[in-house]
Amino acid sequence: MPFQAEEHARIVSVERLRPGDHAFASYTDEESRWATIGSYAHAGISRGERVLLFADPALPNATVLEHLEAYGPPVGFSVRRGQLKLLAMDRMWRPRPLSVERQMAGLRREVEEALDDGYARVRSAIDMAWVAAFGADIEQVLWREREGCHYLFDDARYTEICTYDETRFSDEVLDRASAGHPTALLERPGSLLAAPLTEGGDDTYGLRLIGEADLSTRERFDAALRRVAASPAPRLVLDLTELTFLDVYCARAVLRLAAAAHGRHVVVRGGGIHTHTFLLLGALDIPQLTVEGE
């Protein structure tokens, strides 16, 4: 990501998005672009939501559908019944001139139409290639991202991701865009990010791990554990609550770190299944370890 992810208020994997989230995403290649959009769109379809997809205006719909189906099941039926809509962004304001206010009003109409059609929730994926394609003022777009669109999310029925091509926008714009969103996404599904925890003062060192801890991210996971182990702080914290997957190897590595931390207190936080895994693997036998979770 072009911005400092650890400085963002909330960064999650695309699978951990909540209803009503407004999230920033960036991509550097076609794989990271469509892995995120595809995962997001298929999740919405499987949950019975209406999905609005505003793809790069340069792409024909047939190409968009091919990319989507590379990351999930066929979507033709969802398109035919109107659950998945492929839309051009200029539809939100035409025949009137472009303005971000009209763009937002058009989105609101789409949400209201979906609710009238019986959908409980709506999600949209917006490729920000539309900004250059339709000549939008970038300052107005950034205002929209930062504060203008908040009313769209008030009732948590609408979720939105805005995907930025890092090769089309300057680092300054990317930084401002990411900061303007309450939530940011990992660059691609299946990745892992280690971000510092800011809690407990000088006597605590901690990391929060976001994404997936498995064979594909094992090297990065082990590096994060080495950072924790190398700290001289008497209290060590590993926050794993934003992991969508934790394999047994990685869970055992956490327990080995805790067992070796003689004279220090190790706190591991995780979701219910992760907590259960640690307990099954012998966490209660490590006196300096506290496992916190559901």
C-alpha positions, 0 to 999 in steps of 0.5 A: 500500500502507498500509505502507512497502514499501521497509521490507519484507524482500521485496516482489515481484510476484505472478508472482515468488512462490516455492513455500513463500512466505507473502505479504501483499497489500492492495487498495483496489478490486475491480480490484486485488483480483481482478487479484491473486487471478486472476493467482495462481490461474491461475498455480497452475492452469497449473503443475498445483498444487491451488488453494484459494480462500477468497473473501470469504464474502459472495460467491456462488461464481458471482460468484467464478468470474466474477471469476476468468475476467475475468483468465484462461481459463475455470476450470470444468473445473478446478473439476469435476476438483477442481484449483480448490476454492472453500472457506468458511473456517469449513469449516476448524474446524467443527463445533468452535468457531473458533480460529486453531489449528483454522483452521491445522489445517484448512488442513493437512488440505487440503494433505495431501489434495491431496498424497494426490490426487497434487498436488506443490504447493498454493497458497491465496488467502485473502481476510481478509474472513473475519475479520469475517465469522466473528468471529475475534479480530484479535490471534489472527489477527495471531499466526497471520500472524506466527508461528503458521502457519510450520509450514505452509510448512516443506516448500515444498509450500504457498504462501499469499497473504492479501489485506486490504481496506484499507477494512476494516482499520485502518492499524495492523492493516495495518502489523502484518499486512504486517510479519508476512509474510516476503513482500509483493506489489505492490498489483496485477500490472503495476505498478512500485515503486522502493525504496531499496537499502541497501548500499555506504555513503555512496558508493553510491546505488541503487534496486531496481525491482519489477514491470513497466517498460513503456509503462503504468509509463514515467512512474514508471520515468523518475522513478526514473531521475531520482532515481538521476541526481540523486544525487551519489554516485560509485557508482550501482546499479540492481537490476532483478532483480525486474522481470518485464518490461523493454521496449526503451525502458526499457532504452535509458533505463538506458543513457542514464543510465549514459552520462551518468554521467561520472566515476562507476561505474554498476552495473545488475543484472538477470535473464538476459534483461535482461542480454542486452538491455543487451548487445545495445543496446551496454552494453559501449560504456559504460566506466563501466557494469557489467552484472551478471546471469546 
